[in-house]
Each structure stands twice: as C-alpha cells, then as structure tokens.
Amino acid sequence: MSTIPSASPYGQLLVHTLPELADTQRERPSRHPLRRRPTKTQGQALEKLGRAIEYLYDSQVYQNCGDLTSGDVEAVQILMRLSREVYTECREVVPVRHGLKLWLHKLWPERKAA
C-alpha cells in the first residue's frame, strides 16, 4: 500500500492507495470501472463513515478558520481508511459480458476472447 499526499488549502491529507497490479495480474480490463455491491450493513457503514468524514472536516475547517490540526488530519485519514476497507470488502459486480470473456479466456488462455 502506498501513500500519496493530497494538497489542500486546509492542510495536507495522506491518501493510502492499493498497490498497482501488473497487466498480467489483472482479471478485468482497466477501461471498465469496477463496480461493487454492498450489503445493507456495508452500505450503512459507508454512509455513516462518509458523513463522519464530512462532519469532522467541515466542522474543524469552519471552527478553526480553515486550519486543520495534525489530530484532525489523522482522524480524517483513519475514517477514510476504514471507509476504503469496507468498500473493498463489498462483492464485485462483473457484467455478464465481461464475466463471459473472463470465463472463455480461462478455457482457452492462448486465444483472445472476443
């Protein structure tokens, strides 16, 4: 997992990203966005974490006239990491057409699926 600094007029937030996979390790084409379907509990958790991030960030920015303390930034980062972890646990939704291509490619790996 790598860390990318994200510049902001209110301070610097560090965003943790997942490692990039080589093209041979990917199971899906990169041009198609990944869709995930959360369960009811996961959806509620994502919603609450998102609201907590917004509330913490907005309240501290307005209360401190735009300055975030290191504790505020760390709290936002923790909530963002938790939200990302919940999201990555959600079940992936593969469209039928792409699922069929993957299945055909596994049957005949030397040939390209149509």
Rosetta blueprint (number, residue, H / E / L):
1 M L
2 S E
3 T E
4 I E
5 P E
6 S E
7 A L
8 S L
9 P L
10 Y L
11 G L
12 Q L
13 L E
14 L E
15 V E
16 H E
17 T E
18 L L
19 P L
20 E L
21 L L
22 A L
23 D L
24 T L
25 Q L
26 R L
27 E L
28 R L
29 P L
30 S L
31 R L
32 H L
33 P L
34 L L
35 R E
36 R E
37 R E
38 P L
39 T L
40 K H
41 T H
42 Q H
43 G H
44 Q H
45 A H
46 L H
47 E H
48 K H
49 L H
50 G H
51 R H
52 A H
53 I H
54 E H
55 Y H
56 L H
57 Y H
58 D H
59 S H
60 Q H
61 V H
62 Y H
63 Q H
64 N L
65 C L
66 G L
67 D L
68 L L
69 T L
70 S H
71 G H
72 D H
73 V H
74 E H
75 A H
76 V H
77 Q H
78 I H
79 L H
80 M H
81 R H
82 L H
83 S H
84 R H
85 E H
86 V H
87 Y H
88 T H
89 E H
90 C L
91 R E
92 E E
93 V E
94 V L
95 P L
96 V H
97 R H
98 H H
99 G H
100 L H
101 K H
102 L H
103 W H
104 L H
105 H H
106 K H
107 L H
108 W L
109 P L
110 E L
111 R L
112 K L
113 A L
114 A L
